[in-house]
Protein backbone atom coordinates (compact mmCIF):
# COMPACT_ATOMS: atom_id res chain seq x y z
CA UNK A 1 0.00 0.00 0.00
CA UNK A 2 1.17 3.53 -0.74
CA UNK A 3 2.29 5.67 2.19
CA UNK A 4 0.12 8.65 1.21
CA UNK A 5 -2.45 7.43 -1.29
CA UNK A 6 -4.24 10.16 -3.24
CA UNK A 7 -7.60 11.43 -2.03
CA UNK A 8 -10.45 9.31 -3.30
CA UNK A 9 -12.65 11.10 -5.79
CA UNK A 10 -15.77 10.08 -7.67
CA UNK A 11 -15.69 9.02 -11.30
CA UNK A 12 -19.22 10.41 -11.64
CA UNK A 13 -20.93 13.30 -9.85
CA UNK A 14 -22.46 12.83 -6.41
CA UNK A 15 -25.89 13.27 -8.01
CA UNK A 16 -25.33 9.96 -9.81
CA UNK A 17 -25.44 8.06 -6.51
CA UNK A 18 -28.49 5.79 -6.35
CA UNK A 19 -30.57 6.55 -3.24
CA UNK A 20 -31.73 2.92 -2.91
CA UNK A 21 -28.12 1.68 -2.82
CA UNK A 22 -27.24 4.33 -0.24
CA UNK A 23 -30.21 3.25 1.89
CA UNK A 24 -29.08 -0.39 1.78
CA UNK A 25 -25.47 0.47 2.65
CA UNK A 26 -26.57 2.76 5.48
CA UNK A 27 -28.10 -0.28 7.19
CA UNK A 28 -24.66 -1.90 7.46
CA UNK A 29 -22.27 -1.20 10.30
CA UNK A 30 -19.15 0.83 9.64
CA UNK A 31 -17.02 -2.30 10.12
CA UNK A 32 -19.15 -4.24 7.61
CA UNK A 33 -18.70 -1.49 5.03
CA UNK A 34 -14.95 -1.28 5.58
CA UNK A 35 -14.61 -5.07 5.42
CA UNK A 36 -16.56 -5.17 2.14
CA UNK A 37 -13.97 -2.82 0.61
CA UNK A 38 -10.93 -4.90 1.61
CA UNK A 39 -8.65 -6.20 -1.12
CA UNK A 40 -9.62 -9.85 -0.59
CA UNK A 41 -13.32 -9.12 -1.26
CA UNK A 42 -15.01 -9.39 -4.69
CA UNK A 43 -16.27 -5.78 -4.48
CA UNK A 44 -13.03 -4.35 -3.10
CA UNK A 45 -12.24 -0.67 -3.39
CA UNK A 46 -10.80 -0.01 -6.84
CA UNK A 47 -9.29 3.28 -7.94
CA UNK A 48 -7.02 4.74 -10.57
CA UNK A 49 -3.56 5.95 -9.56
CA UNK A 50 -4.95 9.52 -9.20
CA UNK A 51 -7.59 8.36 -6.68
CA UNK A 52 -10.58 8.21 -9.05
CA UNK A 53 -12.86 5.44 -7.73
CA UNK A 54 -13.95 2.71 -10.10
CA UNK A 55 -15.69 0.49 -7.54
CA UNK A 56 -16.94 1.30 -4.03
CA UNK A 57 -18.38 4.80 -4.53
CA UNK A 58 -21.66 4.24 -2.66
CA UNK A 59 -19.95 2.56 0.30
CA UNK A 60 -17.31 5.31 0.43
CA UNK A 61 -20.08 7.95 0.40
CA UNK A 62 -21.75 6.31 3.42
CA UNK A 63 -18.44 6.00 5.28
CA UNK A 64 -17.72 9.68 4.61
CA UNK A 65 -21.15 10.56 6.05
CA UNK A 66 -20.03 8.74 9.18
CA UNK A 67 -16.78 10.67 9.40
CA UNK A 68 -14.45 7.82 8.40
CA UNK A 69 -11.13 8.86 6.81
CA UNK A 70 -11.64 6.76 3.69
CA UNK A 71 -8.53 8.10 1.97
CA UNK A 72 -6.43 5.80 4.17
CA UNK A 73 -8.24 2.63 3.04
CA UNK A 74 -6.26 0.17 0.90
CA UNK A 75 -7.38 0.04 -2.68
CA UNK A 76 -6.69 -1.97 -5.81
CA UNK A 77 -5.01 0.33 -8.32
CA UNK A 78 -6.41 0.02 -11.84
CA UNK A 79 -4.30 1.63 -14.55
CA UNK A 80 -6.38 3.00 -17.43
CA UNK A 81 -5.58 1.11 -20.62
Number of C-alpha atoms within 10 A of each C-alpha: 10 8 6 8 15 15 13 21 18 19 15 12 8 12 7 10 14 10 11 9 11 16 12 11 19 18 11 13 11 16 10 11 18 19 13 17 23 17 15 11 10 9 12 19 24 22 25 18 16 14 19 19 23 18 18 18 22 21 23 26 19 19 20 13 10 11 9 15 11 15 16 15 16 18 24 19 17 15 9 7 3
